[in-house]
Amino acid sequence: MADLSKTDWTLIQSFLAVAEAGSLSAAARRMGASQPTLGRQIRQIESDLDVTLFTRQPRGFDLTEIGRAILPSALQMQQAMHDIGLTVAGQETEARGPVRITASEVVAHFILPPIVADIRRTHPGITVVLDANDSSENLLFREADIAVRMYRPRQLEIVTRHLGDLGIGICAARSYLDLHGRPQSPDEMLQHELIGYDQSELILRGMRQMGWSATRDWFTTRCDSQTVYWQLLRAGCGIGFGQLPLIEADPDIELLDMGIDIPPLPVWLAAPLAVRQTPRIAAVWGMLEAGLKPFVS
């Protein structure tokens, strides 16, 4: 019979992460762990339970029959740990302890650092963990305490607040425009070098919604990292898209006005309902709300 006494909660978390992500690499990114560590943890839980939980496939990890059988119980354990955490958090009386904020790469890199510095100066008892992550974090399972998102989170038991909208503009480095000229119309712009994403279709979908039959090969430079994308634009690789606060703050970047209306990005704050009013979460929420207001309309 399997010796469950040796199986700790961390191993159950690792099992759930791999079961959901379908691969060690994706699960490791989600958990902030290394792939070898996660692999050892999966081997450990399989050894503790004396079963094989996953079959290794070229495309990733698939649950075995026994893996699928224990998944509901593991999810119940996850829910129980989640409930314990929320109960404990709800008893806080002082603005002290860690607060994990998740936001997109661009917001985390260019907008949030001064706000985080203000939080630390105002509330020295609060430790801030800033997770630059473009994936959707599960707030209810405390992968983050507060999320700054460019869409409204739809999970149940989540408190959300729409702070306003963040403008998007078409822009390029002045060095590029001085060399190649400044397009005066969308048709002229499409004759220029364009910077886009590679695997992500976010920009492609936006261009298609504006009536352009855009394809990936329209972009002569491609990158899926938003912060690297911005640096490629600053370096003069071509014309691209950027958040208006970044464009306006960078003297090397020029906003191009060609009469194109680009839908803005909505900015939302979100937190679990059960902890939203705890002192540390409430304090950070309030300072995020005040700090982000100047960037939205």
N, C-alpha and C positions, 0 to 999 in steps of 0.2 A: 504494500500500500504506500502511496506517495507520502513523504514527510512534509506536510504543509508548514510546519513550525519554522523551517529554514527559509521560507519564501517571504521576502519582505515586500512592502508596498512599492518600492522603487522598481522591482522586477515586474510587478503587475502593470505599472505605468508604461514600462518599456514594451511589454506585450501589447497593450492597447494601442500605443503609438504606431507600432509596426503593422498591427492589424488594420488600422485606419488608413495609414499612408501607403501601405503596400510595398514599401521598400525600406531598407536600412538607411539609405542616404536621406530620403525625404523625412523619415521619422527623426533622424538625428538633427536635421535642421530645425524641425519643429520644437524639439526638446532642448536645443542648445547644447547637445552632447556630441562627442565624436562618434564616428561610425564604428570604429573598433570597439569602443566601450559599449555601445548599444548591442553589437554583435555578441560580446561576452555575456551581457546580461540576458540575452535571449537563450544562449546556450546554458546559462546557469539555471534559469527557470525551467527549462526543459529537463535538466538534470535533476533538479529538486522534485519535479513532478513525475519524473521517469516516463515522459511522453515526448512525442514530436509534435510541436505546435504549428510549424510552418513547413511547407515544401518550397525549396529554393528553385525558382524558375528564372530563365534568362531575363524576363521583364521585371522580376521582383520576387516578393514573398507572398505565397497563397496560404491561407489557413487550411490545416488539415481538418479531418472530421472531428477529432477531439478538440482542436483549437476552436472550431465553430461552436462546439458544445459548451465550452467553458466561457466563451465570450460574454453571454448575458450575466453570469455571476461576476465576472471581472468588471463589467459596467456597473453592476450594483455596488461593488466595492468602491469604484470611482465616485459614484453618487454619494455614498456614505462619507467618504473623506471630504468631498465638496461640502456636504451639509455641516460637518464638524467645523471646517474652516470658516464658513459663513457665520455659524453660531458664535465662535470665538471672536471673529472680527466685529460682530454686532455688540460685543460687551466693552469695546474700547471706549475710554473716556478722555484720552489725550491724543493730540495730533503727533503721534510718534510711530516709528516703524517704517517698513518698506512700502513703497507704492510703485507698481510696475505700469508704465505707460507704453502703449504700442501706437505707432504711427507709421505712415509711409516713409520710404527712404528720404524723399525730398523734404517733407515736413520735419522729420527727425533731424536731418542734417542742417537745413538752412533756417528753420523757423523756431524750433523748440529750445535749442541750447540756451539762449538768453532767458527764456521763461523758466527753464529748469534752474538756472542760476538764481533767479529771483525767489523761486520756491525754497531753495536751500538757504538763502539769506534770511528769509522770513520765518522758515520753519526748520531750524537746524536739527530738530529731532526726527525729521522725516528723511529717509533714504530713498532716493529716486533711481529706479532702474528704467532706462529708456531703450525700448526694443524697436529698432528700425526694421520694420517688417511690412511688406506689401500684401501678405496673405491675411485672410480673415481669421482673427483670433477668437477662440471660444471664451467669452468673458465669464460665462457661468461656471466654467471649470477652472477659473482663476489663472488662465494662461496670461491674463493681463487684468489689472484693476480698473484702468481707464483706457479707452481707445479713442484716438482721434482719427476719424474716418471720413472719406470723401463719398460716402453713401450712408443711408440710414440703416443701422443694424436692425435686423428683423427678429432676433431671438426673443423668446418669451422671457419675462422677468428681467428685462434690461431697461434701464432708464436712459433716455436719449434726449439730447437738446440740439436743435439746429442753430448754429451760431451765425450763419450767413453763407454767402457764396464767394468762392475764390475765382477771380477772373483768369482766363487763359488767353494768351496772345501768340501771334506768329512773330518770330524774331530770328535774329542772326547776329553774329559777331560783326562789329564795325569793320574789322579787318577783312572779313569775307565780302561785305557789301561794297567796300571801297575798291576791291579788286574785281568783283563780278557785276556790280551795279545793283540798284535797288528796284525790285519789281514793283509795278504800280497796279497790277491786277492779278487775280488768281491764275489766269492763263500764263502770264509772264512768270509767276512764281514756280509753276510746274516745269519751266524750262531750266530751273536752277538745280543745284545739288540739294537733296533733301535728306534729313536725318530722321530715322524712325526706329521703332522697336523691331526685334528679330522674331522671337517666338510669341511674344505678347501681341494681341491684335487690337489693343486699346486705341492706338492712333488710327489704325486702318478703319475700325468701326466708326470713329468720329468723322473721318474724312468721307466715308461712304454716306453717313447720315447727312452730310452737307452737299451731297450730290456728285461727289467724285468717285469714279470707279477705280479706286486705288487698289494696288496690289503691292506685295512686299518688295518686288523688284523696283518700285518707284524710289526706294530709299537707297542711296548710294553708300550711306554709312548707317549701320544698325547696331543697337545695343539694348539689352533689356534692363540693365541697371539704370534707374532714374538719375542717380547722382553722376554716374559716368556719362550718361547721355548729355547732361548739362555741361560737363567739361568738354565733351566733343563739340558741342555747339559753341562754347566760348573759344575753343581753339580755332574755329573757322572752318569746320568741316562742311558747313552748309546751312540751310534754313530749317528751322524746327519749331517746336512748340514749347512754351514755358508758362509757369505761373506768373501772373502780373507782378506780385511783390518781388519776385526774384529778378525779373526783367528790369523793373524800375530801380532796384538797388544796385545793379551792376553797370558801371559806366562803360564797360566794353561791349555791352549788348544793346542792340537797337530794336525797338518795337516797330513792326511794319504794319502800316494802316492801309489795307487794301479793300476796306468795306466788307470784310468777312466777319460775321457774328458767330463766335464760337461759344457754345453753351458753357457756363461756368461750372465749377465743381462745388457741390454743397459740402459744407464742413459740419460734421456732427461730433459731439462728445457722447460717449456711452459708458455705462458702468452697471454692474449687477445691482438690482434693486435692493437686495439684502444688505449691501454694504455702502450704498451711495451716501448715507448720512453719517457714517462713522467719521470721527474727527479728521483722521489723516486723509481719507478719500475726499471728504467734503472740502478740506483746505486746498488740496491739489486741484480738484475740479474747479473751484472758484478762481484760482490763479491761472489755470489754463484758459478758462473762459475769458477772463480779462485780458490775458496776454495775446490771445488769438484774435480778439475783436478788431484790432487795427488792420488786420490782413484781409478781412472779409467785408462785404458790402450787404 
